[in-house]
């Protein structure tokens, strides 16, 4: 090679090397212009930014969020298997509402609804696809809205047939009966639709619905009763079996305007079917007309997916006003959900879990959750400082209050703050209406919480109490 050619080649390589170094520098977060600037909070940046830099800066921006395994506040799933995560990622660009464009996602949704309906004990002589109907939702809140709307519209049909003037809201304003431990979506539902919410206040010696009091609130304008299978505040369950028995007697003498039950099983719906200790609460009870659940709680899917199922595929259960026809593989199918465009990813994730774990796998997981719950509950009670209200022997929710006769210079709110210093999020809060003066603290035991994590928490729980006692000596 001639000297001039060698020089030109060397210069070309040098230019490429310098360009490569400049490119590497631009991709390096520490040396980037953006690393020395505040993250945008109100206005979009004028110029585009290197994607690797944006990725890392957003990761840093989120550093002070809770570690998933130490977040004992949330009911939502924080951990899935890598295979499920890959399937979810591959399905993120699908739109679940477009059934013709994504027919397999639509089929997967139907499969999930059928499996969940059978999990809730559809009578053996009935076939899901012929006799029952349901849909995926963005979460259990949408499922509650749909269940509530079905109760409202079917009540209107019955009331009109019975001769009630439903336009006269002074005399015939619809009402809904629910215990005061409800999730806020029910308050929203009643507010949006002009429904009177009749709350069954929690007694001071009970943590769930007083069924007799609920029955005394029923009249001709009652659209239905919501039984809560897993109260968020307390971890207790309403006695839906007793409610069903009372309604059976009531409906015998009120055949024109019978009252039925919607079960809000947001987190218990994927737990109770696999463990012992629960009275019948699902479709085994003839007055249970619909049930909702969160797939992203004990269905073990990342937020957000939920499900709602109705007892019968006919207008007496799911009214025609709520069924909208959409094209699907050359025919028309019902679209029931409120939300339209949303990814099919979580639906795929739910199907993965149902197929992956099966009945035996779910049973093993939920029984491990219960074992962890019982160990945590005993450790909390054994400190001598607390009175445990719900001990995790039924639902995996542990709630406690300061024990009567025990005097400390610190409160549950102080304990909450002290545990946060160890990284644990354990909320303290007042109970609902009529018990709002009582402060409790709560742990949600999710499937991802192993006994190893529980042991770490117990050690830190004892340390937090010791630290509080030492601190308060000098107050």
NORDAJO-V138863 format. One record per residue. NEAR is the number of other ideal C-beta (glycine too) atoms within 8 Angstrom. Layout:
NEAR ; NEAR
//
This chain:
4 ; 5 ; 5 ; 6 ; 8 ; 9 ; 8 ; 8 ; 9 ; 8 ; 8 ; 8 ; 8 ; 8 ; 8 ; 8 ; 8 ; 8 ; 8 ; 8 ; 8 ; 8 ; 8 ; 8 ; 8 ; 8 ; 9 ; 8 ; 10 ; 5 ; 6 ; 12 ; 5 ; 10 ; 10 ; 5 ; 6 ; 4 ; 7 ; 7 ; 4 ; 3 ; 4 ; 4 ; 7 ; 3 ; 4 ; 3 ; 8 ; 8 ; 6 ; 8 ; 13 ; 10 ; 8 ; 9 ; 12 ; 9 ; 8 ; 7 ; 7 ; 7 ; 6 ; 3 ; 4 ; 8 ; 6 ; 8 ; 9 ; 9 ; 10 ; 11 ; 9 ; 7 ; 10 ; 9 ; 14 ; 9 ; 6 ; 12 ; 7 ; 6 ; 8 ; 13 ; 9 ; 8 ; 11 ; 14 ; 8 ; 6 ; 13 ; 8 ; 4 ; 11 ; 10 ; 13 ; 10 ; 8 ; 13 ; 8 ; 6 ; 12 ; 10 ; 6 ; 14 ; 12 ; 8 ; 12 ; 13 ; 9 ; 10 ; 15 ; 14 ; 10 ; 9 ; 13 ; 13 ; 9 ; 8 ; 12 ; 9 ; 11 ; 7 ; 4 ; 3 ; 9 ; 5 ; 11 ; 7 ; 7 ; 9 ; 14 ; 11 ; 11 ; 11 ; 13 ; 17 ; 10 ; 12 ; 15 ; 11 ; 14 ; 15 ; 16 ; 12 ; 16 ; 14 ; 17 ; 11 ; 16 ; 15 ; 12 ; 11 ; 13 ; 14 ; 10 ; 10 ; 11 ; 13 ; 9 ; 7 ; 9 ; 4 ; 9 ; 6 ; 9 ; 4 ; 7 ; 7 ; 5 ; 6 ; 12 ; 10 ; 15 ; 13 ; 18 ; 12 ; 13 ; 15 ; 11 ; 13 ; 13 ; 10 ; 6 ; 10 ; 15 ; 9 ; 9 ; 14 ; 12 ; 7 ; 6 ; 10 ; 8 ; 13 ; 9 ; 10 ; 10 ; 9 ; 13 ; 9 ; 16 ; 7 ; 6 ; 3 ; 7 ; 10 ; 13 ; 12 ; 9 ; 11 ; 7 ; 9 ; 14 ; 10 ; 6 ; 11 ; 10 ; 6 ; 8 ; 12 ; 15 ; 12 ; 14 ; 15 ; 14 ; 14 ; 16 ; 13 ; 15 ; 13 ; 9 ; 10 ; 15 ; 15 ; 10 ; 14 ; 13 ; 10 ; 16 ; 10 ; 8 ; 16 ; 13 ; 8 ; 11 ; 15 ; 10 ; 8 ; 12 ; 11 ; 7 ; 6 ; 9 ; 6 ; 7 ; 9 ; 10 ; 12 ; 11 ; 15 ; 18 ; 16 ; 15 ; 14 ; 16 ; 14 ; 12 ; 19 ; 15 ; 14 ; 11 ; 9 ; 11 ; 10 ; 3 ; 5 ; 9 ; 6 ; 9 ; 14 ; 12 ; 11 ; 7 ; 12 ; 5 ; 12 ; 18 ; 13 ; 14 ; 14 ; 18 ; 17 ; 17 ; 15 ; 14 ; 13 ; 14 ; 14 ; 9 ; 14 ; 10 ; 9 ; 8 ; 17 ; 18 ; 19 ; 15 ; 13 ; 13 ; 9 ; 11 ; 9 ; 6 ; 8 ; 5 ; 13 ; 12 ; 10 ; 5 ; 5 ; 11 ; 10 ; 7 ; 8 ; 10 ; 8 ; 11 ; 6 ; 4 ; 6 ; 6 ; 9 ; 8 ; 9 ; 11 ; 12 ; 6 ; 8 ; 5 ; 5 ; 9 ; 10 ; 14 ; 11 ; 15 ; 15 ; 13 ; 16 ; 15 ; 11 ; 12 ; 13 ; 11 ; 7 ; 10 ; 9 ; 8 ; 6 ; 7 ; 9 ; 12 ; 10 ; 8 ; 12 ; 14 ; 10 ; 11 ; 15 ; 12 ; 9 ; 15 ; 15 ; 11 ; 11 ; 15 ; 13 ; 9 ; 10 ; 12 ; 10 ; 6 ; 10 ; 6 ; 8 ; 12 ; 8 ; 11 ; 10 ; 13 ; 10 ; 16 ; 8 ; 8 ; 12 ; 14 ; 14 ; 16 ; 13 ; 11 ; 12 ; 11 ; 9 ; 5 ; 4 ; 9 ; 3 ; 10 ; 4 ; 9 ; 9 ; 11 ; 8 ; 9 ; 15 ; 12 ; 8 ; 12 ; 13 ; 10 ; 7 ; 9 ; 8 ; 10 ; 10 ; 13 ; 8 ; 11 ; 9 ; 9 ; 11 ; 12 ; 8 ; 9 ; 10 ; 8 ; 5 ; 8 ; 13 ; 15 ; 14 ; 13 ; 9 ; 10 ; 14 ; 12 ; 10 ; 9 ; 11 ; 8 ; 9 ; 6 ; 9 ; 13 ; 8 ; 8 ; 11 ; 11 ; 8 ; 12 ; 12 ; 9 ; 9 ; 13 ; 12 ; 8 ; 9 ; 13 ; 10 ; 8 ; 9 ; 10 ; 6 ; 5 ; 5
//
